[in-house]
């Protein structure tokens, strides 16, 4: 009998590997969560979620980060009310979701391999799939893309969890049919897109896959051993998700109009190899070649076992970056790693299958050790404590402002607002200063962020010639009438 995935001897270790994945992944997601300052994007989430009421959260979120429904922001609002608004407290919600997603990655791999495993296989072969799935969970647990988004106070970890659940129901609908699976497919599709519009990239890959299934299922030579739902029924479930989102299309349209407002101007135009380079930067330069080789081997193995599921995973990996690449040239640059975060999951599944396809246990063990070690080594570089440049700059600016009680900013309003000392946040006014036409009523002290262009910095320095202090590339400047002398850079 043809060996189907792992031999029975490995299946006894599946539970231990899954527990190890959850334990290690949880440590990587929670370790030193507050050691780094908030990023610009995280400060937007704080501004949205720190509003005084649910109604205010809805209003502020629409102004700052529209084009989606504030599912994450509302959850973060309640979370902050319970646990506070420190960096660690805000990031612990995505970290918790990221830890739970390890189990979802395991279930997703099981669903893929249950379809692959013929119904007449012996019991040892059927149980063998759980070891491959546990290995996928371990790779997901230590992979840099999954860990990185789980350590950020943003919606991407939540979106990824919804997508994993959505694909699980897609595969269950394919394998079993049933109203519950169709309902799950519809509900989680709608929630994923509502959480962040980039989830629609996964649905686009699934739509192409359903077209493939319509063609493949019409072929009399297709695998009849797998009980499957009609692809058009799954397509109707996806259409139903769009219907559920109709009430939010006004907000989505406002988000699309953000292209005209320049909301995405910070993204650089992609180079010709950017879709591939995005995966390399996401996984790390050293782990990437090993991931690529093993994923190719896993893809070949899966293609031979069951072509339909291999096509789904390949489309899930390849179509989203190609859509963003095309959109970057046709509309505006939009190819960034976090928009493709879910596309790493099918890569991890194929990598686990590729490891299983190696000819001996020694080779498999060596591949697992190499993948896990290189991934943890890459993740560990992001766990080092950061600096306190924004906190120090804001404290210095407040001290210099004195009785004026105003601090000016040019960019990064919400970072400045967050790092004003908590005890003085209510009494200090954060004032936006235009790049031209600075009036006499402008604050006596201002903070120049590293995102201000050099030409604009030169204009600012004409009005604020005194450098109070530099904290790396965040500069506190003052007007001469404030009576502040130049201070040594920190």
N, C-alpha and C positions, 0 to 999 in steps of 0.2 A: 504493500500500500504506500502511496506517495506520502512522504512526511509533510504535514501541514503545519507550518510554523514550529513552535518549540516542542522539543521532546517532553514527555510527561515528567521527567525528573526536575525540570525547572519550575513546574507549576506550583510546587510547594513553597517556593520562595516569593511568589507573586504578592502575597499579603504583606510580607516583610518589606519588599521593595516599595510598595505603595505607602506604607507607614513611614519608611525612610524618606520618600519623596515629600510627603506632607510635612514631616518634621524639619528637614533641611530647608525646604521651600519657605516654611513659616519663619524660620530663623533669618533667612536672607531678606525676607520682606519686612521684618520688624526691627532688625538690628540697627541701632543708631538712627532711628527715623528722624529725630530732631537735630541731627548733627550738622545739617546743611540749611542755609537760609532758603526761603521760598524762591521759586523761579517767578518770572514775570507772569506766566500762565497760571501758576498756583495762586498768585496774588489776585487774579481775576476771580478765581473760584472763591477765595476768601471774601472778596467784596460782595459777591452775589449771595453767598450763604450766610454772611454776617448781618444781613438786613434784619430789621426788628420783627418782621412778621412774614407769614407765608405769602401774603399779597405783595409785600415789598420785595421778597425774593423773586417772584414772578416778574415784577416790573423791572428790577435791576438786571436780572438775567437777560431779559429781552433787549435791554439797552447795550449790555456789554458783550454778550456772547450768544446772539440770536441765531436762528436757523435750526434750533432743536428745542425739544421740550425739557424743562429743567428737572428731569428725574433725579440726576445725581445731585444737583444743587439743593433740592428739597431734602434728600436723604442726608446730605452734609449739614444742612441747617439743623435738623434734629440731632444729629451726631454731635455737633458743636455745642448745642444746648446741654447735652449730657456730659461731655468730656472736655469742653473748653476749646480754645482756638490756638493753642500752641502748634508749632510745626508738627510735632510728633502726634498730637491729638488729631489734627486734620488728616494727616497721611495714614493714620491707623485704619480708617474706613476702607480706602482702596487696598491697603495691605491685607485686611481681613478678606475682602472679596477675592484678592489674588490668591490667597491660601485656599479658599474654597474652590477656586477655579482649577486647582491641581486635581481635585477629585473629578471635576467636570471633564478635564482632559483625559483622565483614565476612562470614564464612561464613554466618551466620544470614540476613543480608540477601540474599546470593546464593541461598540456598534458597527464600526467599520469592519472589524475582523469577524464578527458574527455573521455578517453578510458573506464574507469571503469563505468562511468555513462551511463545507458541504454538510448537509443535514445527516448524512450517513457516516460521517467520520466517527472513529472510535472516541471514547470518553477522554483519553489522554490528550488527543489532538484538540478537542474542544476546550479543555482546561488550559491548554498551552497558550491560547490567545490572551489569557489574563496576565501572563508574564510579559508578553509584548506590550500590552496596554499599561502595565505598571512601569515598564521601562520608559514608555512615552511620557507618563506622568513625572518620572524622575527627570527626564530631559527638560520638560516644561518647567519643572520646579526650579531648576538651576539656570535655565536659559536667560541671558541678559535681557532680551526684549520683555519677557514676562515679568521679571523681577523689577526692571526699571519702571514700567508703568504702574506697578503695584506700590511703588515708593513715592508716587507723585499724587498730590491732592488734586487730581483731575478726574474726568469721567471715563477715561479710556480703559481702566481696569474693569469698571462696571460694564462698559460696552462689550468688552471681550467676553465676559461671563455670559451676557445675554446671547451673544453669537454662538458660543459653544453649546448652550442649551438649544438654540434654534437648529443648529446642524444635527444635534442628537435627535430631535424630533423629526427632522427631514429624513434621516436614515431609518428611523423606526417606522415612519410612514411608508418608506420604500419597501421595508422588509415585512411589515405586519399590517399596514393599513390601519384602520380604526379611527373613530371620531376623536378620541382623546389625542392621538398623535397629530392629526390634522389641526385640531384646536391649538395644541402646543406650538406647532409650526407657525400658525398665524399670529398667535399672541406674542411669542418671543421675537418674531420678525418685526412686528410693529414696535415693541419696546426697544429693541436694539437700534433701529433707525431713529426713533424718538430721542434716545440717549445721545447719539451722535450720528449725523447724516452720513458719515463715511461707512457705516455699516451696510449701506445700500450696495457697496462694492461687492460684498459677499453674496448678496441676493442676485446681483448681476451674473456672477459666476454660476450660481445655482440655476438661474434661468437658462443659461447656455447648456448646462448639464441636462436639464429637463428636455431640451430640444434633442440633445444627443440620445437620451433614453427613448424618446418617441421613435427615433430612427432605428435604434438598436433593438428595441422590443418588437418592432415590426418584422425583424429578421427571424425567420424560423429557426435559425441556428443559434439564437441567443440562449443563455443558460436558463433552462426551465426548472432547475432544481431549487432556485431561489424564489420564494413567494414574494411578489412585489405588487405595489399599488400602481395604478395607472398614472403615468407622469402628469397627465392633465389635471388629475385631482390635486396633486401637490402644487401645480401651477395655480389652481384656483385658491389654494390656501395662501399663497404668496400675494395674489391679487386681493384677497380679503384683508391682508395686512395693510395694503395701500389704502383700502377703503377706511380702515380704522384710523389712518393718519390724516384723512381729509380735513378734519377740524383744525389740524395744525399746519396746513399748507401755507396759510398766511405768514406764519412765523418762519417757515422754511424758505418762502420766497424772499423775505427780508434778509435771511442769511445769504441767499444766492446773490442778492443785490450788494452784499458786502464786497464782492469782486470790484464793483464800480467805485465803492467807497475807499478801496485800497486796503481792506482788512487783511489781505494775503500778500501784501507787497514785501513782507519780511522774508518770504520764501524765495530762494534763488532759483533761476532757471536750471533745469536738469541737463547734465551732459548726456551723450549718446549711450553710455553704459550705466546710467544712474539707476535703472530698475534693479540691475544686478548689484551695483554698489550699495544700494539701500539695504539689501540683505547682508552684505558683508559688514557694513557699519553696525547693523543691528546685532549681529552675532559676535562680532569681533574678528579682527584680521587673522588671528591664529586659529580659532575654532572653525571659521567659515569653510576652508577647504575640506576638512574632515566631515562636516555636516553635509556639504555638497556631494561628496563621493558616496557617503552612506545613503543619503536620500535618493540618489540616482539608482543605486543598487536596490533600495527598497521599492522605488517606483517600478523598476523592471520586474521585481518579484510579484508585486501587487498586480501589475498589468497581466502577467501570466495567470494569476489565480482568478482574478475577477476584474475585467477591464472597466466596467462601469464605475466602480468605486475609485479606481486609479485615476480615471478621467476627472472625477469630482475633485480629488485632492490636487491634481495638477492644475485644474482651472482655478481652484481656490488660491493656489500659490501664485500663478502667473497672470491671471486676468486683472486683479486690482492694480498692481503696479503699472501694467500697460495702459489701463484706463487713465490713471493719474498722469502718466508720461504723456499720453496724447492730449489730455486736458491742459497740461502745462504749456504746450505750444499753441493750442487752439484757443484757450481762454486766458488762464493766468497760471504761473507756477504753483503747483500744489503737491509735488511729490516729496513727502517727508515720511520718516519711518513710523511715527505714531499713527498715521492714517492707515498703515498697512499692518498694524500690530497683530490682527487675527490671522494673517497669512503665514505667520511663523508656525502656527499650530499644525497644519497639515505637513509642513516641513519636518516637524518633530515626529509626527506619526511615521512618515516615510523613513526617517532616520532610524527609528526603533525597529522597523521591519528590515531595514538594511543591515543593522547589527545582527538581527536574528538569522539573516541569510548567510552570514559568514560560516565557513566550513567546520570550525571546531569551537569548543568552549573556550579554549585559550584565546583565540582571536576575538571572540565575542567579549570576553572579560577585558581584554586589552582595549577594545574599542570603547566599552562603557567607561572604563577608568579614564581614558583620554578625553572623551567628550565631557564627562562630569568635571574632571580636574580643570580643563581649559575654560569651561564655562564659569566655574566658581572663581578661578583666577581672574577672569575678565570682570565678573560681578564685584569682586572684592575691591577693585580699584575705585568703584563708585561708592563704597561704604566708608571711605576715609572721611574724617571730619573736615568740614569746609571752613571758610573764614566768616567773619561777622561784619563785612564791609558795610552793608546797608544798615544794620543796627547801630554800628559805631558812627556812621555818617549822620544818621537821623538824630542820635543823641547829641552829637556835636552841634548840629544845626539848631536844635531846640535850645541848647545852652547859649549859643551865640545870639539867637533871636531875642532873648531877654523879654522885655515887656511888650514887644511887638507881637509876640505869640503867633507869628506866621512864618511858614517855611515854604519857599517857592520850589517848584519842580518844572522840568521841561518834558520829560518822559517818565514812565513808570509811576504814575500817580499812586497806584494801590500798593506798590512796594513801600513807597514813602509813608503812606498812611498806616500800613501794618506795623512798620518798624519805628514809628513814633513811640516813645516809652508809654506803656499802657496806662500808667498813672496820669499822664498828661495828654492822652489822646483826645479827650473831650474838650480840652482848653486850647489846643493848638490847631490853628487853621492851616490846611494844606492848600496852597494857591497855585493854580496853573499859570505859568508865565509864557506869553507868546514869544516866538522867536524874533519877531520884529515889533517895533512900536512899544517897547517897555516904558511904562509910564512912571511918574514920580511916586505913585502909590504902591509900586511893587514892593514885595517883602525885602528886608535888608539882607537876608541870607537865602541862598538857593542851593539845590543839589543837582549836579550835572551827572546824568547816568551815562554808562558806556555806549548806549545806543544813539546818542546825539552825534550827528555828523561833524567832522572837524571844522568845516566851514561855519556851521552853526555855533560851534564852541567859540570860534573867534568872535562872532557877533555878541555872544553872551558875555565874553570877558571884557568887552568895552564898557558894559554896564556894571559888571561884577569883577573888577580887576584884582581883588584881594583873594588869594587862595588861602583859605583857612586850614584845610587839611585834605590829604588824599588817602583814601582807603582802597588800595589797588587802583581800579579804574573808575571809582566813584569819587567825585570831587565836591567838596563843600566850598562855596565861594561866597563873598560878601561885598557889599558896597562900601566905598571909602567912608561914608558918613557914619557907618556903624562903629567906627573907631577900632576896628579889629586889625591887628598887624599880621603879617605873614607868619604862619606857623609851620614848623617842619612837617614834611610829609610823613605819614604813618605807613 
